[in-house]
Amino acid sequence: MAYIYQVSFTIQPAELPQLEIGAPLQRTLAYLRALLPSFDGFVNARAAYSLDDPQQVRIEFASVWDTWAQLKAHGESGLAENKVLAEFSPHMQIENLASRVYAEVN
């Protein structure tokens, strides 16, 4: 069974350029995707943003882990997505930052 660590937050549509290649938020998400493979049990990670709401842009970052213990160790590390993104927040308005943990349905 796989476990998923998901972080989501919203930004204003005017801040969408922050996701373009080389922009600060894009670099932060790429940083996470580059460093997470060094953790035991890491399977993959995805980052996506919503297209359906003109009032706000929802960003989702999810990493997948082999075991509960490995996901828990990741969540307690300094590279947990919610910690890295919370440190990024002085650079732009990150709203509604939330993290959730899921178990894959078999």
Salt bridges, closest charged atoms under 4 A:
GLU60 OE2 - ARG58 NE 2.92
GLU81 OE1 - HIS74 NE2 2.59
